[in-house]
């Protein structure tokens, strides 16, 4: 996919936010699929982070501002790499830029917080989503419910009862 991007630029086709979003999403997905077991987790996460930050930087240098869908891709990727602080920074930047987050971007960040056991932050964000007038879809509700269940089971010492199914969005 990167080759196509380079070729587009070479022939004078200016990539737009959709091209960058697809490139970022493809980058995250390819690395997670092919490198999951090949390299150490910390190294993998660092490499993904560096490459995604370079893509975002290039996008901004090209004068292209991310839209909500693009932010969703990057926030979800950062959460999967356990860079919750960076994911939250991006969410805040989305708001600062006057964009209105949709349910999938909230769900990505809520899922990140739940997976790291930060249930209170997830609940606060879920409530913020509802307070903003958005109605949680079934996936958002499932992510929050699963996080609450995991938290409850962990407090009881029964965290082995909850399957480790990965929630994708």
Beta strands, then each sheet from edge to edge (+ up, - down):
end
